Amino acid sequence: MAVLMITWNFPPRRGGIEDLIRNLCENLKKRHQVSVITAYEPSPVSEDRVFRAPWPGLVPFALYALWRGGRLLQQNPEIEVIYGGSVMVTPLVLVLARLFGRKVIVHAHGLDLVYRSYPYQLLCVRWIRYCGRVIANSHYTASLAIHKGAPPELVSVIPPGVHPERFAGPVNLEAIKKELGLEGRRVILFVGRLAKRKGVKEFIQESLPKIVERVPAACLAIAGGNPNDSLTQREDVLREIKAAVSETGLANHVRLFGRIVEGELISLYQACDVVVLPALEVPGDVEGFGIVLLEAAAAGKPVVATAVGGIPDAVEDGKSGILAGPGDYAGLSRSIIALLTDKEKSLAMGVYGQRRVQQKFAWNRIGSAYETALGINAGAGEAVVKSSLR
């Protein structure tokens, strides 16, 4: 079977959606032919059956996707499914599907459903009701899709997957901490784009002083930068974070690592004591899942996060981590202090979370669920899709 993917989000762009699409492609290519149409990249790496728009911008991408997609569908009658990498490309995949009589599946991630723009809602979101299937990354995202008109029976919930083996394994913790400049520190790690919804600035202002007071060796390590390549987020959150660090006098307790490569990220996961995602409820934005929480668990680390958006799907509260209410900075502080001072509790949560990821979120299992939703097979992933729908 063959699949045509149309997606704005694709490596070398970095982010949760990009990682998900990359891993999905790699998984599908093991058994099926996959063609990808994606956005312009100034320094592209030659990749088999990856077609990039020749010019930057949304309009050139859309026109190229329609032209190239039409040619591929004409030349390859074995392509049965047109897959949209986000809700943003829904009108493109629907046009091609109607012209060439193919099945349409669109992936919803959260922000792509709630972005506050009337033209966007009119041109993109309203059309999801006409797709053959909508795949949501969490139960919260599924509820958003249904609210926007997608028939409930056509919405599948499939979480992102991880490769647990990339994050696990014996390490020389002291050597890693020395290399990262974190010797003697109790490390609280944040990973992700510095969008406002991540709540890093507010966490520094409201929680970190209390944590440092109780655990003087505590250090917040921040891996990520401003989302400069985002279509929807343009705030200079990094500047706001630096200002918050200065205002609180916590410069000795915050390390800004910026954007890092995968090897450095894995080292940070291994070096940290707890991973935090203090996400906020922000109008017109949402944390659709929180893949970093699964990566942390794969590395055997406990997590502390706020129960907003799709985060509760990523964390089993009280077992793989601790969830606090949105804006509950006292709860966030208390939970992190507990994990930094109770080694037994921290280790137990890390072990449970690691086992949970291996059993439920490994890509060999999640990939089968995607194949079932795409209609490629009807067996191996069916239980995953059904269980994810609760």
BELDAWO-V922886 format. One record per residue. N is the residue number from 0. RES is the residue in one small letter. PSI is psi in whole degrees, -180 to 180 (* if undefined). NEAR is the number of other C-alpha atoms within 8 Angstrom. D_CENTER is the distance of its C-alpha to the mean C-alpha in Angstrom with 1 decimal. Layout:
n:res:psi:near:d_center
N:RES:PSI:NEAR:D_CENTER
N:RES:PSI:NEAR:D_CENTER
//
This chain:
n:res:psi:near:d_center
0:m:153:8:27.3
1:a:148:11:25.5
2:v:138:13:22.4
3:l:120:13:21.9
4:m:133:12:18.4
5:i:119:14:18.3
6:t:135:13:15.2
7:w:-34:10:15.0
8:n:110:12:11.6
9:f:143:14:12.7
10:p:149:8:13.5
11:p:3:4:15.1
12:r:148:8:12.9
13:r:142:8:10.1
14:g:173:8:6.5
15:g:-43:7:3.0
16:i:-44:9:5.4
17:e:-43:12:8.1
18:d:-41:11:7.3
19:l:-48:10:7.0
20:i:-42:11:10.1
21:r:-48:10:11.8
22:n:-37:9:11.8
23:l:-44:9:12.9
24:c:-48:9:15.6
25:e:-40:8:16.7
26:n:-46:11:17.1
27:l:-35:12:19.0
28:k:-14:9:21.1
29:k:-28:6:22.7
30:r:-9:6:24.7
31:h:162:9:24.4
32:q:127:9:24.8
33:v:125:12:21.7
34:s:138:11:22.3
35:v:129:11:19.6
36:i:124:15:20.6
37:t:-175:15:18.4
38:a:167:14:19.1
39:y:143:11:21.6
40:e:122:8:21.1
41:p:-31:4:24.1
42:s:69:4:24.1
43:p:148:5:22.8
44:v:136:4:23.1
45:s:122:5:25.1
46:e:140:5:23.1
47:d:124:4:24.7
48:r:32:7:24.3
49:v:118:10:21.8
50:f:122:9:23.4
51:r:141:9:22.5
52:a:140:14:24.1
53:p:-10:7:27.1
54:w:151:7:26.6
55:p:160:10:23.9
56:g:156:8:23.1
57:l:-45:7:21.9
58:v:-49:6:25.5
59:p:-38:11:26.2
60:f:-46:15:22.9
61:a:-45:9:23.8
62:l:-41:8:27.4
63:y:-41:11:26.5
64:a:-41:13:24.1
65:l:-43:10:27.0
66:w:-54:8:29.6
67:r:-40:10:27.9
68:g:-42:12:26.4
69:g:-43:10:30.0
70:r:-44:8:31.5
71:l:-41:8:29.1
72:l:-34:10:29.8
73:q:-41:8:33.5
74:q:-22:6:33.7
75:n:82:7:31.5
76:p:-15:7:32.7
77:e:-12:6:30.8
78:i:114:12:27.5
79:e:-26:10:27.1
80:v:133:12:23.5
81:i:119:15:21.9
82:y:124:13:18.1
83:g:124:15:16.4
84:g:-16:14:12.9
85:s:169:14:12.5
86:v:-26:15:15.1
87:m:-32:9:16.4
88:v:9:13:18.1
89:t:-49:14:19.7
90:p:-33:10:23.2
91:l:-48:10:23.2
92:v:-32:13:22.4
93:l:-41:11:24.9
94:v:-48:8:27.6
95:l:-39:13:27.4
96:a:-42:12:27.3
97:r:-38:8:30.4
98:l:-34:6:32.2
99:f:4:9:31.8
100:g:46:7:31.5
101:r:166:11:28.2
102:k:141:9:25.6
103:v:131:14:22.5
104:i:132:14:19.0
105:v:140:15:16.3
106:h:130:13:12.6
107:a:136:16:11.5
108:h:-13:15:8.2
109:g:-76:13:10.1
110:l:-36:11:11.2
111:d:-8:11:12.7
112:l:-29:13:15.0
113:v:-3:10:16.1
114:y:126:11:16.6
115:r:85:7:20.2
116:s:118:6:22.2
117:y:-46:6:25.1
118:p:-40:6:25.3
119:y:-46:11:21.7
120:q:-39:12:22.0
121:l:-42:8:25.3
122:l:-26:9:24.4
123:c:-59:13:20.9
124:v:-41:14:19.9
125:r:-20:10:23.4
126:w:-6:10:23.5
127:i:-23:15:20.8
128:r:-15:9:23.8
129:y:4:7:25.4
130:c:153:11:22.8
131:g:-30:8:23.7
132:r:147:11:20.4
133:v:125:15:17.2
134:i:122:14:14.2
135:a:145:16:12.0
136:n:-8:17:8.8
137:s:168:14:10.8
138:h:-33:11:14.4
139:y:-46:9:14.0
140:t:-38:15:12.5
141:a:-41:15:15.3
142:s:-35:8:17.8
143:l:-44:11:16.9
144:a:-42:15:17.4
145:i:-41:11:20.7
146:h:-32:7:21.7
147:k:1:11:21.4
148:g:-4:9:23.7
149:a:130:13:22.0
150:p:128:8:24.4
151:p:-37:6:23.1
152:e:-12:5:24.5
153:l:10:9:22.4
154:v:123:14:18.9
155:s:141:14:17.2
156:v:115:13:14.4
157:i:117:14:12.5
158:p:163:11:9.5
159:p:159:9:7.2
160:g:168:10:9.6
161:v:164:11:10.5
162:h:93:8:13.8
163:p:-32:13:15.6
164:e:-22:7:18.4
165:r:-24:6:16.7
166:f:-16:12:16.4
167:a:176:9:19.6
168:g:159:5:23.2
169:p:140:4:26.1
170:v:157:5:25.8
171:n:91:6:28.3
172:l:-44:8:26.7
173:e:-39:7:29.4
174:a:-40:7:29.3
175:i:-45:11:25.6
176:k:-38:11:26.1
177:k:-43:9:29.1
178:e:-35:7:27.4
179:l:-3:8:24.7
180:g:31:6:27.4
181:l:26:9:26.4
182:e:134:8:29.6
183:g:10:5:30.8
184:r:149:8:27.7
185:r:110:10:25.7
186:v:123:13:22.2
187:i:120:13:19.6
188:l:132:15:16.3
189:f:134:11:13.6
190:v:132:9:10.8
191:g:168:10:8.8
192:r:144:10:10.1
193:l:61:12:13.2
194:a:155:11:12.9
195:k:-37:10:15.5
196:r:-17:11:13.4
197:k:-24:13:12.2
198:g:22:12:15.9
199:v:-45:12:16.7
200:k:-47:10:20.1
201:e:-36:8:21.2
202:f:-43:11:20.3
203:i:-41:13:22.6
204:q:-41:11:25.2
205:e:-34:9:25.4
206:s:-42:13:24.3
207:l:-40:11:24.7
208:p:-39:11:28.5
209:k:-39:9:29.1
210:i:-46:14:27.2
211:v:-35:12:29.1
212:e:-39:7:32.3
213:r:-32:7:31.9
214:v:85:10:30.3
215:p:-24:7:31.8
216:a:2:9:30.0
217:a:142:12:26.5
218:c:128:13:24.3
219:l:115:12:21.0
220:a:125:12:19.2
221:i:115:12:16.6
222:a:108:14:14.6
223:g:163:12:13.3
224:g:-180:10:15.2
225:n:143:12:15.7
226:p:66:10:13.6
227:n:-26:6:16.8
228:d:9:5:15.5
229:s:145:7:13.9
230:l:-19:5:16.1
231:t:-18:5:15.8
232:q:119:8:15.6
233:r:5:9:18.6
234:e:147:7:19.5
235:d:73:7:20.7
236:v:-31:11:18.8
237:l:-42:9:19.7
238:r:-40:7:23.4
239:e:-38:9:23.0
240:i:-45:11:21.6
241:k:-39:8:24.6
242:a:-40:8:26.9
243:a:-39:11:25.8
244:v:-43:13:26.3
245:s:-44:9:29.7
246:e:-37:7:30.7
247:t:-8:9:30.0
248:g:32:6:31.7
249:l:28:10:28.9
250:a:-31:8:28.7
251:n:-3:6:29.7
252:h:14:10:26.8
253:v:131:11:23.9
254:r:125:10:22.7
255:l:111:7:20.7
256:f:-14:9:19.3
257:g:-160:8:17.7
258:r:131:7:15.5
259:i:160:9:16.1
260:v:169:6:16.1
261:e:-41:6:14.6
262:g:-42:6:18.0
263:e:-37:8:18.2
264:l:-45:10:14.8
265:i:-39:10:16.0
266:s:-39:9:19.2
267:l:-42:10:17.8
268:y:-43:13:16.1
269:q:-32:12:19.6
270:a:-19:10:21.5
271:c:165:12:19.9
272:d:-29:12:21.4
273:v:147:14:18.6
274:v:137:15:15.0
275:v:141:10:14.7
276:l:88:14:12.2
277:p:53:13:14.9
278:a:151:13:13.2
279:l:160:12:15.8
280:e:109:10:16.8
281:v:124:8:17.2
282:p:131:5:19.0
283:g:10:8:17.3
284:d:158:11:13.8
285:v:148:13:11.5
286:e:102:14:8.5
287:g:-30:14:7.5
288:f:-69:14:6.2
289:g:62:10:5.4
290:i:-28:9:4.4
291:v:-25:8:7.0
292:l:-33:12:9.4
293:l:-39:13:9.7
294:e:-41:11:10.2
295:a:-46:13:12.7
296:a:-38:15:14.4
297:a:-30:17:14.7
298:a:2:13:16.6
299:g:26:12:18.7
300:k:140:20:17.8
301:p:158:17:18.0
302:v:152:15:15.6
303:v:129:16:16.6
304:a:167:14:14.6
305:t:145:16:15.7
306:a:70:11:15.7
307:v:155:13:14.3
308:g:-134:12:12.2
309:g:7:16:10.4
310:i:-40:14:10.5
311:p:-21:12:13.7
312:d:-26:9:12.3
313:a:-19:11:10.6
314:v:129:13:13.8
315:e:102:10:17.3
316:d:129:9:19.2
317:g:-8:8:22.2
318:k:-56:9:21.4
319:s:-9:16:18.1
320:g:-169:15:17.8
321:i:132:13:19.1
322:l:140:13:18.0
323:a:160:11:19.9
324:g:155:9:20.6
325:p:130:11:19.3
326:g:2:6:21.6
327:d:78:9:23.2
328:y:-28:9:23.4
329:a:-41:7:26.4
330:g:-42:9:24.3
331:l:-47:15:21.5
332:s:-48:12:24.4
333:r:-43:9:26.3
334:s:-42:10:23.5
335:i:-42:11:22.6
336:i:-42:11:26.4
337:a:-42:8:26.9
338:l:-30:13:24.5
339:l:-23:12:26.0
340:t:-10:7:29.5
341:d:90:8:29.3
342:k:-38:8:28.6
343:e:-45:6:29.3
344:k:-44:8:26.9
345:s:-45:12:24.1
346:l:-42:11:24.9
347:a:-43:8:25.1
348:m:-39:14:21.7
349:g:-43:15:20.2
350:v:-43:11:22.2
351:y:-46:10:21.3
352:g:-39:16:17.6
353:q:-43:14:18.0
354:r:-40:9:20.2
355:r:-42:10:17.9
356:v:-45:14:15.0
357:q:-35:10:17.7
358:q:-32:7:19.2
359:k:-23:8:16.4
360:f:7:14:13.1
361:a:144:13:14.7
362:w:-27:11:14.1
363:n:-28:7:17.9
364:r:-46:11:17.6
365:i:-37:16:14.4
366:g:-38:13:15.8
367:s:-36:11:19.0
368:a:-40:15:17.5
369:y:-41:10:16.2
370:e:-40:13:19.7
371:t:-45:15:21.3
372:a:-34:11:19.4
373:l:-10:9:20.3
374:g:17:7:23.8
375:i:-37:8:24.2
376:n:171:9:25.4
377:a:20:9:26.4
378:g:-75:6:26.5
379:a:-39:9:24.1
380:g:1:16:20.9
381:e:-41:11:22.9
382:a:-35:8:22.8
383:v:-45:11:19.0
384:v:-46:14:18.7
385:k:-44:8:21.6
386:s:-32:7:20.6
387:s:-21:10:17.1
388:l:-8:8:19.1
389:r:*:4:21.3
//
